[in-house]
Amino acid sequence: MNIVVTDAFTLNPGDLSWSGIKNHGSLTIYDRTTSDKLLIERCEIAEVIITNKNTFNKEILSELPNLKLIAVAATGYNIIDTKYARERGIAVCNVPDYGTDSVAQHTFALILEISNQVGLHNESVHNDEWINAIDWCYIKKPISELSGKTLGIIGYGKIGQKTAEIGKAFGMKIKYHNSKPIIGNENDYLPLVNLLNVSDFISLHCPAKPESIGMVNLGFLKLMKNNAYLINTSRGQLINENDLAFALNENIIAGAALDVLLTEPPAKNNPLLKAKNCIITPHNAWQAKEARERIMLQLEKNISSFLHGNPINIVN
């Protein structure tokens, strides 16, 4: 069984083992595959492909006659033309739920950075501002407590609920909006407009579907409190980036903290890179070592189950 990994480095920069997957066939690992031509060349022999972000559209899949399984090393699989893969008899599987703790933790790293300004004050101290201060302490931006603030969560799946659990530990009031109220937790559900009106933080935890792509537009942002913050550790496609940059620069909302953008890496002219009060991290909320270990273990299970005739986590 020929197994090809097309973009291994972000999953395993060298701190994990491929040994479990090697048990299932001849494994060829590429850290990065940067063009469609190269992707086809490298995958021509593949019966199983492991990929995270390489796109496999109809044109590419049609050039891979031996392919039986695409094992996506992530939860999202919009990089694959799953309909055409199904027509070709190619199974596609993903790795659900691996990043719940990691992404929820990163969400609160962003919220705490907004509230405590740790990075700003650390930089200030290392720039000798404390050495030269006339007082024994100082702040460069206001610091605020989370206790008593309202955290509005859009998308109340496992990551959204884990984020709520952490928020409650900080004494925050939790409200959420979902496609429908969660049974047993109906009291915290709010229609979207109401959620935007009352929340001090809005945290996005929903997939990029036709109904949610571009949902964060100027109209959405104008419904938020002008001292509220937007957090996105979900999908960049949820946000109209020009509208968000305008809202930040015009003080329509107080700030944003984002781990994902529409195009990654971003173009130099992305308006959010120079927008006011906008924290951006490079889509690494998922990259805790423990989360990547879970991906690796699940990839092995997905491939093993498929080869033994009992496929799991099939998305097509």
TIPADREN-15798 format. One record per residue (C-alpha): residue number from 1; z, y, x. Coordinates in Angstrom, 2 decimals, m for minus. Layout:
BEGIN
{romi: NUM | Z: Z | Y: Y | X: X}
...
***
This chain:
BEGIN
{romi: 1 | Z: 0.00 | Y: 0.00 | X: 0.00}
{romi: 2 | Z: m1.14 | Y: 3.29 | X: 1.57}
{romi: 3 | Z: 1.31 | Y: 6.10 | X: 0.86}
{romi: 4 | Z: 0.47 | Y: 9.69 | X: 1.86}
{romi: 5 | Z: 2.88 | Y: 12.65 | X: 1.83}
{romi: 6 | Z: 0.85 | Y: 15.87 | X: 1.67}
{romi: 7 | Z: 3.51 | Y: 18.58 | X: 2.15}
{romi: 8 | Z: 6.62 | Y: 16.99 | X: 3.59}
{romi: 9 | Z: 8.27 | Y: 19.84 | X: 5.48}
{romi: 10 | Z: 10.03 | Y: 21.70 | X: 2.67}
{romi: 11 | Z: 11.51 | Y: 18.44 | X: 1.37}
{romi: 12 | Z: 12.37 | Y: 17.00 | X: 4.76}
{romi: 13 | Z: 12.29 | Y: 19.34 | X: 7.76}
{romi: 14 | Z: 13.85 | Y: 16.56 | X: 9.82}
{romi: 15 | Z: 17.33 | Y: 16.08 | X: 8.42}
{romi: 16 | Z: 16.50 | Y: 13.21 | X: 6.02}
{romi: 17 | Z: 15.07 | Y: 9.71 | X: 6.44}
{romi: 18 | Z: 11.79 | Y: 8.35 | X: 5.09}
{romi: 19 | Z: 12.91 | Y: 4.77 | X: 5.73}
{romi: 20 | Z: 13.38 | Y: 3.82 | X: 2.07}
{romi: 21 | Z: 9.82 | Y: 4.83 | X: 1.22}
{romi: 22 | Z: 8.43 | Y: 3.17 | X: 4.34}
{romi: 23 | Z: 9.66 | Y: m0.14 | X: 2.93}
{romi: 24 | Z: 6.98 | Y: 0.06 | X: 0.26}
{romi: 25 | Z: 3.86 | Y: 0.45 | X: 2.39}
{romi: 26 | Z: 2.07 | Y: 2.21 | X: 5.21}
{romi: 27 | Z: 3.39 | Y: 5.78 | X: 5.19}
{romi: 28 | Z: 1.44 | Y: 8.77 | X: 6.51}
{romi: 29 | Z: 3.30 | Y: 12.07 | X: 6.57}
{romi: 30 | Z: 1.78 | Y: 15.55 | X: 6.77}
{romi: 31 | Z: 4.11 | Y: 18.53 | X: 6.95}
{romi: 32 | Z: 1.54 | Y: 20.79 | X: 5.29}
{romi: 33 | Z: m1.95 | Y: 20.44 | X: 3.82}
{romi: 34 | Z: m3.54 | Y: 23.85 | X: 3.54}
{romi: 35 | Z: m6.97 | Y: 23.38 | X: 1.93}
{romi: 36 | Z: m8.60 | Y: 21.30 | X: m0.80}
{romi: 37 | Z: m11.06 | Y: 19.85 | X: 1.72}
{romi: 38 | Z: m8.25 | Y: 18.70 | X: 3.97}
{romi: 39 | Z: m6.31 | Y: 17.37 | X: 0.98}
{romi: 40 | Z: m9.22 | Y: 15.14 | X: m0.04}
{romi: 41 | Z: m9.77 | Y: 13.94 | X: 3.53}
{romi: 42 | Z: m6.13 | Y: 13.03 | X: 4.00}
{romi: 43 | Z: m5.75 | Y: 11.35 | X: 0.60}
{romi: 44 | Z: m9.00 | Y: 9.35 | X: 0.49}
{romi: 45 | Z: m7.18 | Y: 6.15 | X: 1.48}
{romi: 46 | Z: m4.07 | Y: 6.85 | X: m0.56}
{romi: 47 | Z: m2.92 | Y: 4.53 | X: m3.31}
{romi: 48 | Z: 0.30 | Y: 6.52 | X: m3.69}
{romi: 49 | Z: 0.56 | Y: 10.26 | X: m3.05}
{romi: 50 | Z: 3.84 | Y: 12.15 | X: m2.67}
{romi: 51 | Z: 3.48 | Y: 15.89 | X: m3.15}
{romi: 52 | Z: 5.57 | Y: 18.88 | X: m4.06}
{romi: 53 | Z: 3.22 | Y: 21.87 | X: m4.37}
{romi: 54 | Z: m0.30 | Y: 20.70 | X: m3.52}
{romi: 55 | Z: m2.61 | Y: 21.03 | X: m6.53}
{romi: 56 | Z: m4.44 | Y: 17.95 | X: m7.78}
{romi: 57 | Z: m7.01 | Y: 19.14 | X: m10.31}
{romi: 58 | Z: m9.89 | Y: 17.17 | X: m11.80}
{romi: 59 | Z: m12.22 | Y: 17.99 | X: m8.92}
{romi: 60 | Z: m9.81 | Y: 16.71 | X: m6.30}
{romi: 61 | Z: m8.67 | Y: 13.65 | X: m8.27}
{romi: 62 | Z: m12.29 | Y: 12.60 | X: m8.81}
{romi: 63 | Z: m12.66 | Y: 12.28 | X: m5.03}
{romi: 64 | Z: m9.74 | Y: 9.85 | X: m4.67}
{romi: 65 | Z: m11.00 | Y: 6.42 | X: m5.79}
{romi: 66 | Z: m8.01 | Y: 4.38 | X: m4.57}
{romi: 67 | Z: m5.28 | Y: 6.47 | X: m6.14}
{romi: 68 | Z: m2.84 | Y: 4.72 | X: m8.48}
{romi: 69 | Z: 0.27 | Y: 6.94 | X: m8.47}
{romi: 70 | Z: 1.18 | Y: 10.55 | X: m7.79}
{romi: 71 | Z: 4.91 | Y: 10.89 | X: m7.16}
{romi: 72 | Z: 5.82 | Y: 14.56 | X: m7.53}
{romi: 73 | Z: 8.79 | Y: 15.50 | X: m5.35}
{romi: 74 | Z: 10.05 | Y: 17.96 | X: m7.95}
{romi: 75 | Z: 10.76 | Y: 18.27 | X: m11.66}
{romi: 76 | Z: 7.78 | Y: 20.51 | X: m12.52}
{romi: 77 | Z: 4.37 | Y: 18.85 | X: m12.47}
{romi: 78 | Z: 1.99 | Y: 21.59 | X: m13.61}
{romi: 79 | Z: 0.20 | Y: 21.21 | X: m10.25}
{romi: 80 | Z: m1.34 | Y: 17.95 | X: m11.55}
{romi: 81 | Z: m4.12 | Y: 17.60 | X: m14.13}
{romi: 82 | Z: m2.09 | Y: 14.96 | X: m15.95}
{romi: 83 | Z: m4.65 | Y: 14.51 | X: m18.72}
{romi: 84 | Z: m7.46 | Y: 13.67 | X: m16.31}
{romi: 85 | Z: m5.12 | Y: 11.51 | X: m14.23}
{romi: 86 | Z: m4.29 | Y: 9.49 | X: m17.36}
{romi: 87 | Z: m8.01 | Y: 9.08 | X: m18.12}
{romi: 88 | Z: m8.48 | Y: 7.75 | X: m14.59}
{romi: 89 | Z: m5.54 | Y: 5.38 | X: m14.91}
{romi: 90 | Z: m3.49 | Y: 7.34 | X: m12.38}
{romi: 91 | Z: 0.22 | Y: 7.48 | X: m13.21}
{romi: 92 | Z: 2.17 | Y: 10.66 | X: m12.50}
{romi: 93 | Z: 5.96 | Y: 10.65 | X: m12.15}
{romi: 94 | Z: 8.49 | Y: 13.36 | X: m11.37}
{romi: 95 | Z: 12.11 | Y: 13.73 | X: m10.27}
{romi: 96 | Z: 14.23 | Y: 15.13 | X: m13.11}
{romi: 97 | Z: 17.71 | Y: 16.61 | X: m12.82}
{romi: 98 | Z: 18.06 | Y: 16.52 | X: m9.03}
{romi: 99 | Z: 18.82 | Y: 20.23 | X: m8.66}
{romi: 100 | Z: 21.30 | Y: 20.99 | X: m11.43}
{romi: 101 | Z: 24.25 | Y: 21.77 | X: m9.15}
{romi: 102 | Z: 22.16 | Y: 23.39 | X: m6.43}
{romi: 103 | Z: 20.25 | Y: 25.78 | X: m8.71}
{romi: 104 | Z: 23.31 | Y: 26.72 | X: m10.78}
{romi: 105 | Z: 25.19 | Y: 27.45 | X: m7.55}
{romi: 106 | Z: 22.34 | Y: 29.64 | X: m6.29}
{romi: 107 | Z: 22.30 | Y: 31.47 | X: m9.62}
{romi: 108 | Z: 25.90 | Y: 32.45 | X: m9.02}
{romi: 109 | Z: 25.23 | Y: 33.31 | X: m5.39}
{romi: 110 | Z: 22.83 | Y: 35.93 | X: m6.75}
{romi: 111 | Z: 25.25 | Y: 37.10 | X: m9.43}
{romi: 112 | Z: 28.07 | Y: 37.40 | X: m6.88}
{romi: 113 | Z: 25.83 | Y: 39.32 | X: m4.50}
{romi: 114 | Z: 25.15 | Y: 41.81 | X: m7.30}
{romi: 115 | Z: 28.84 | Y: 42.05 | X: m8.18}
{romi: 116 | Z: 30.40 | Y: 42.11 | X: m4.69}
{romi: 117 | Z: 27.59 | Y: 43.45 | X: m2.45}
{romi: 118 | Z: 28.65 | Y: 41.10 | X: 0.36}
{romi: 119 | Z: 25.35 | Y: 41.32 | X: 2.23}
{romi: 120 | Z: 25.26 | Y: 45.11 | X: 2.11}
{romi: 121 | Z: 28.82 | Y: 45.47 | X: 3.38}
{romi: 122 | Z: 28.39 | Y: 42.85 | X: 6.10}
{romi: 123 | Z: 25.33 | Y: 44.74 | X: 7.35}
{romi: 124 | Z: 27.30 | Y: 47.99 | X: 7.18}
{romi: 125 | Z: 30.13 | Y: 46.60 | X: 9.33}
{romi: 126 | Z: 27.69 | Y: 45.26 | X: 11.91}
{romi: 127 | Z: 26.04 | Y: 48.68 | X: 12.01}
{romi: 128 | Z: 29.42 | Y: 50.11 | X: 13.18}
{romi: 129 | Z: 30.14 | Y: 51.94 | X: 9.92}
{romi: 130 | Z: 33.64 | Y: 50.43 | X: 9.69}
{romi: 131 | Z: 34.38 | Y: 51.30 | X: 13.32}
{romi: 132 | Z: 33.49 | Y: 54.91 | X: 12.54}
{romi: 133 | Z: 35.07 | Y: 55.07 | X: 9.07}
{romi: 134 | Z: 37.74 | Y: 57.68 | X: 8.38}
{romi: 135 | Z: 39.51 | Y: 55.33 | X: 5.93}
{romi: 136 | Z: 40.76 | Y: 51.78 | X: 6.46}
{romi: 137 | Z: 38.34 | Y: 50.46 | X: 3.80}
{romi: 138 | Z: 35.27 | Y: 51.69 | X: 1.94}
{romi: 139 | Z: 32.52 | Y: 50.64 | X: m0.46}
{romi: 140 | Z: 28.85 | Y: 51.56 | X: m0.28}
{romi: 141 | Z: 28.11 | Y: 50.39 | X: m3.82}
{romi: 142 | Z: 30.48 | Y: 49.72 | X: m6.71}
{romi: 143 | Z: 32.12 | Y: 46.29 | X: m6.85}
{romi: 144 | Z: 32.73 | Y: 44.77 | X: m10.27}
{romi: 145 | Z: 34.59 | Y: 41.78 | X: m11.72}
{romi: 146 | Z: 32.76 | Y: 39.07 | X: m13.61}
{romi: 147 | Z: 35.72 | Y: 38.30 | X: m15.85}
{romi: 148 | Z: 35.05 | Y: 39.61 | X: m19.33}
{romi: 149 | Z: 31.34 | Y: 40.17 | X: m18.71}
{romi: 150 | Z: 28.79 | Y: 38.45 | X: m20.97}
{romi: 151 | Z: 26.40 | Y: 35.97 | X: m19.37}
{romi: 152 | Z: 23.33 | Y: 35.39 | X: m21.53}
{romi: 153 | Z: 21.46 | Y: 32.19 | X: m20.67}
{romi: 154 | Z: 17.89 | Y: 31.62 | X: m21.80}
{romi: 155 | Z: 17.15 | Y: 27.90 | X: m21.70}
{romi: 156 | Z: 20.19 | Y: 25.71 | X: m22.28}
{romi: 157 | Z: 19.28 | Y: 22.46 | X: m20.61}
{romi: 158 | Z: 21.30 | Y: 20.85 | X: m17.83}
{romi: 159 | Z: 20.97 | Y: 23.75 | X: m15.38}
{romi: 160 | Z: 21.66 | Y: 26.33 | X: m18.07}
{romi: 161 | Z: 24.75 | Y: 24.44 | X: m19.20}
{romi: 162 | Z: 25.99 | Y: 24.02 | X: m15.61}
{romi: 163 | Z: 25.53 | Y: 27.75 | X: m15.09}
{romi: 164 | Z: 27.58 | Y: 28.35 | X: m18.25}
{romi: 165 | Z: 30.33 | Y: 26.08 | X: m16.92}
{romi: 166 | Z: 30.57 | Y: 28.11 | X: m13.71}
{romi: 167 | Z: 30.51 | Y: 31.35 | X: m15.68}
{romi: 168 | Z: 33.42 | Y: 30.22 | X: m17.81}
{romi: 169 | Z: 35.41 | Y: 29.50 | X: m14.65}
{romi: 170 | Z: 34.95 | Y: 33.17 | X: m13.72}
{romi: 171 | Z: 36.21 | Y: 34.22 | X: m17.15}
{romi: 172 | Z: 32.78 | Y: 35.25 | X: m18.43}
{romi: 173 | Z: 31.76 | Y: 35.17 | X: m22.08}
{romi: 174 | Z: 28.87 | Y: 32.74 | X: m22.52}
{romi: 175 | Z: 26.00 | Y: 33.20 | X: m24.94}
{romi: 176 | Z: 22.70 | Y: 31.36 | X: m24.89}
{romi: 177 | Z: 19.27 | Y: 31.26 | X: m26.48}
{romi: 178 | Z: 17.34 | Y: 28.02 | X: m26.73}
{romi: 179 | Z: 14.48 | Y: 26.62 | X: m28.81}
{romi: 180 | Z: 17.25 | Y: 25.48 | X: m31.15}
{romi: 181 | Z: 21.07 | Y: 25.56 | X: m31.06}
{romi: 182 | Z: 22.76 | Y: 22.77 | X: m29.13}
{romi: 183 | Z: 24.70 | Y: 20.43 | X: m31.42}
{romi: 184 | Z: 28.41 | Y: 20.99 | X: m30.87}
{romi: 185 | Z: 27.86 | Y: 24.41 | X: m29.29}
{romi: 186 | Z: 26.30 | Y: 26.36 | X: m32.13}
{romi: 187 | Z: 28.85 | Y: 29.21 | X: m31.89}
{romi: 188 | Z: 27.53 | Y: 30.48 | X: m28.56}
{romi: 189 | Z: 23.90 | Y: 30.51 | X: m29.73}
{romi: 190 | Z: 22.22 | Y: 33.86 | X: m30.38}
{romi: 191 | Z: 18.70 | Y: 34.86 | X: m31.39}
{romi: 192 | Z: 16.85 | Y: 36.30 | X: m28.39}
{romi: 193 | Z: 17.05 | Y: 39.95 | X: m29.45}
{romi: 194 | Z: 20.80 | Y: 39.72 | X: m30.01}
{romi: 195 | Z: 21.29 | Y: 37.98 | X: m26.68}
{romi: 196 | Z: 19.43 | Y: 40.71 | X: m24.82}
{romi: 197 | Z: 21.40 | Y: 43.43 | X: m26.63}
{romi: 198 | Z: 24.88 | Y: 42.15 | X: m25.65}
{romi: 199 | Z: 24.50 | Y: 40.50 | X: m22.22}
{romi: 200 | Z: 25.58 | Y: 42.00 | X: m18.91}
{romi: 201 | Z: 23.57 | Y: 39.33 | X: m17.07}
{romi: 202 | Z: 20.50 | Y: 37.50 | X: m18.37}
{romi: 203 | Z: 19.82 | Y: 34.25 | X: m16.51}
{romi: 204 | Z: 16.53 | Y: 32.41 | X: m17.04}
{romi: 205 | Z: 16.58 | Y: 28.60 | X: m17.05}
{romi: 206 | Z: 13.52 | Y: 27.65 | X: m19.09}
{romi: 207 | Z: 10.26 | Y: 25.93 | X: m18.07}
{romi: 208 | Z: 6.93 | Y: 27.75 | X: m17.88}
{romi: 209 | Z: 5.27 | Y: 26.82 | X: m21.16}
{romi: 210 | Z: 2.62 | Y: 28.77 | X: m23.09}
{romi: 211 | Z: 5.29 | Y: 30.32 | X: m25.29}
{romi: 212 | Z: 7.46 | Y: 31.41 | X: m22.35}
{romi: 213 | Z: 4.91 | Y: 32.53 | X: m19.73}
{romi: 214 | Z: 5.19 | Y: 36.29 | X: m19.38}
{romi: 215 | Z: 8.08 | Y: 36.47 | X: m21.86}
{romi: 216 | Z: 9.93 | Y: 38.95 | X: m19.66}
{romi: 217 | Z: 7.76 | Y: 41.99 | X: m20.31}
{romi: 218 | Z: 8.54 | Y: 45.66 | X: m20.86}
{romi: 219 | Z: 9.49 | Y: 45.07 | X: m24.49}
{romi: 220 | Z: 11.94 | Y: 42.33 | X: m23.44}
{romi: 221 | Z: 13.45 | Y: 44.52 | X: m20.73}
{romi: 222 | Z: 13.90 | Y: 47.51 | X: m23.03}
{romi: 223 | Z: 16.05 | Y: 45.33 | X: m25.29}
{romi: 224 | Z: 18.49 | Y: 44.70 | X: m22.44}
{romi: 225 | Z: 21.44 | Y: 47.00 | X: m21.74}
{romi: 226 | Z: 20.54 | Y: 49.61 | X: m19.14}
{romi: 227 | Z: 23.46 | Y: 48.42 | X: m16.97}
{romi: 228 | Z: 22.45 | Y: 44.75 | X: m17.22}
{romi: 229 | Z: 20.90 | Y: 42.48 | X: m14.59}
{romi: 230 | Z: 18.13 | Y: 39.88 | X: m14.79}
{romi: 231 | Z: 18.48 | Y: 36.61 | X: m12.83}
{romi: 232 | Z: 15.60 | Y: 34.16 | X: m12.42}
{romi: 233 | Z: 16.02 | Y: 30.82 | X: m10.62}
{romi: 234 | Z: 13.59 | Y: 29.08 | X: m12.95}
{romi: 235 | Z: 9.86 | Y: 29.89 | X: m12.82}
{romi: 236 | Z: 8.08 | Y: 33.01 | X: m11.61}
{romi: 237 | Z: 5.54 | Y: 32.72 | X: m14.42}
{romi: 238 | Z: 8.20 | Y: 33.78 | X: m16.92}
{romi: 239 | Z: 8.09 | Y: 37.38 | X: m15.69}
{romi: 240 | Z: 5.46 | Y: 40.10 | X: m15.87}
{romi: 241 | Z: 6.12 | Y: 41.43 | X: m12.39}
{romi: 242 | Z: 4.53 | Y: 44.85 | X: m12.92}
{romi: 243 | Z: 6.68 | Y: 45.40 | X: m16.01}
{romi: 244 | Z: 9.84 | Y: 44.34 | X: m14.19}
{romi: 245 | Z: 9.10 | Y: 46.60 | X: m11.22}
{romi: 246 | Z: 8.54 | Y: 49.52 | X: m13.62}
{romi: 247 | Z: 11.79 | Y: 48.75 | X: m15.45}
{romi: 248 | Z: 13.74 | Y: 48.67 | X: m12.17}
{romi: 249 | Z: 12.21 | Y: 51.85 | X: m10.79}
{romi: 250 | Z: 12.75 | Y: 53.71 | X: m14.09}
{romi: 251 | Z: 16.37 | Y: 52.47 | X: m14.45}
{romi: 252 | Z: 15.59 | Y: 50.65 | X: m17.71}
{romi: 253 | Z: 17.82 | Y: 47.85 | X: m16.35}
{romi: 254 | Z: 20.29 | Y: 47.99 | X: m13.49}
{romi: 255 | Z: 18.75 | Y: 45.35 | X: m11.25}
{romi: 256 | Z: 17.25 | Y: 41.90 | X: m10.79}
{romi: 257 | Z: 17.88 | Y: 38.90 | X: m8.55}
{romi: 258 | Z: 15.03 | Y: 36.42 | X: m8.22}
{romi: 259 | Z: 14.49 | Y: 33.14 | X: m6.42}
{romi: 260 | Z: 10.95 | Y: 32.65 | X: m7.76}
{romi: 261 | Z: 7.82 | Y: 34.77 | X: m7.99}
{romi: 262 | Z: 4.47 | Y: 34.42 | X: m9.71}
{romi: 263 | Z: 2.64 | Y: 33.73 | X: m6.44}
{romi: 264 | Z: 4.46 | Y: 32.05 | X: m3.57}
{romi: 265 | Z: 4.46 | Y: 33.18 | X: m0.82}
{romi: 266 | Z: 4.02 | Y: 36.63 | X: m2.39}
{romi: 267 | Z: 1.20 | Y: 39.02 | X: m1.56}
{romi: 268 | Z: 2.18 | Y: 42.02 | X: 0.54}
{romi: 269 | Z: 1.47 | Y: 44.32 | X: m2.43}
{romi: 270 | Z: 3.74 | Y: 42.48 | X: m4.86}
{romi: 271 | Z: 5.43 | Y: 45.36 | X: m6.70}
{romi: 272 | Z: 8.84 | Y: 43.68 | X: m6.69}
{romi: 273 | Z: 9.07 | Y: 43.74 | X: m2.90}
{romi: 274 | Z: 9.58 | Y: 47.51 | X: m3.01}
{romi: 275 | Z: 11.22 | Y: 47.85 | X: m6.42}
{romi: 276 | Z: 14.71 | Y: 49.36 | X: m6.64}
{romi: 277 | Z: 17.75 | Y: 47.08 | X: m6.86}
{romi: 278 | Z: 15.79 | Y: 43.84 | X: m6.57}
{romi: 279 | Z: 17.19 | Y: 40.90 | X: m4.59}
{romi: 280 | Z: 14.65 | Y: 38.18 | X: m3.74}
{romi: 281 | Z: 15.26 | Y: 34.80 | X: m2.09}
{romi: 282 | Z: 12.34 | Y: 32.54 | X: m1.03}
{romi: 283 | Z: 12.44 | Y: 29.84 | X: m3.76}
{romi: 284 | Z: 15.18 | Y: 27.93 | X: m1.97}
{romi: 285 | Z: 17.71 | Y: 27.39 | X: m4.75}
{romi: 286 | Z: 16.65 | Y: 23.73 | X: m4.81}
{romi: 287 | Z: 16.89 | Y: 23.17 | X: m1.06}
{romi: 288 | Z: 20.51 | Y: 22.16 | X: m0.58}
{romi: 289 | Z: 20.52 | Y: 19.02 | X: 1.56}
{romi: 290 | Z: 22.32 | Y: 17.08 | X: m1.17}
{romi: 291 | Z: 19.63 | Y: 18.00 | X: m3.69}
{romi: 292 | Z: 16.86 | Y: 16.97 | X: m1.32}
{romi: 293 | Z: 18.63 | Y: 13.67 | X: m0.69}
{romi: 294 | Z: 18.59 | Y: 13.04 | X: m4.44}
{romi: 295 | Z: 14.85 | Y: 13.75 | X: m4.51}
{romi: 296 | Z: 14.23 | Y: 11.30 | X: m1.69}
{romi: 297 | Z: 16.27 | Y: 8.55 | X: m3.36}
{romi: 298 | Z: 14.54 | Y: 9.09 | X: m6.69}
{romi: 299 | Z: 11.08 | Y: 9.09 | X: m5.10}
{romi: 300 | Z: 11.87 | Y: 5.69 | X: m3.61}
{romi: 301 | Z: 13.03 | Y: 4.41 | X: m7.02}
{romi: 302 | Z: 9.96 | Y: 5.85 | X: m8.75}
{romi: 303 | Z: 7.58 | Y: 4.20 | X: m6.29}
{romi: 304 | Z: 9.46 | Y: 0.89 | X: m6.23}
{romi: 305 | Z: 9.61 | Y: 0.70 | X: m10.02}
{romi: 306 | Z: 5.90 | Y: 1.44 | X: m10.31}
{romi: 307 | Z: 4.95 | Y: m1.21 | X: m7.75}
{romi: 308 | Z: 7.09 | Y: m3.77 | X: m9.57}
{romi: 309 | Z: 5.42 | Y: m3.05 | X: m12.89}
{romi: 310 | Z: 8.29 | Y: m1.10 | X: m14.48}
{romi: 311 | Z: 7.34 | Y: 2.56 | X: m13.98}
{romi: 312 | Z: 9.96 | Y: 5.23 | X: m14.63}
{romi: 313 | Z: 9.86 | Y: 9.04 | X: m15.02}
{romi: 314 | Z: 6.19 | Y: 8.90 | X: m16.00}
{romi: 315 | Z: 5.01 | Y: 12.27 | X: m17.34}
{romi: 316 | Z: 1.48 | Y: 11.33 | X: m18.46}
***
